[in-house]
Amino acid sequence: MNDIINDIITHILFSTFMTYVIADNLHKFTGNIWLNFSFTATFVLGLALEILQWYFGFGTFEFKDIINNSIGGTIGVLWYKSITL
């Protein structure tokens, strides 16, 4: 249970920052596509982290981590959007 909370909180913080730096600037040029980009980027980042862990032997590849990272990323994107309205 503690790992789930840590994964989600970490990705809330990271995706909030990522949305501020990347997606908010993308919004200026492409309209509302930034939201889809943010959600996709959080999923791809979580998948990439799991693949890197598996490849370099730092941990194990777990699907639950990808799901937790995606949930945290989604919460972070929505949180950023709610505080910037």
Beta strands, then each sheet from edge to edge (+ up, - down):
end
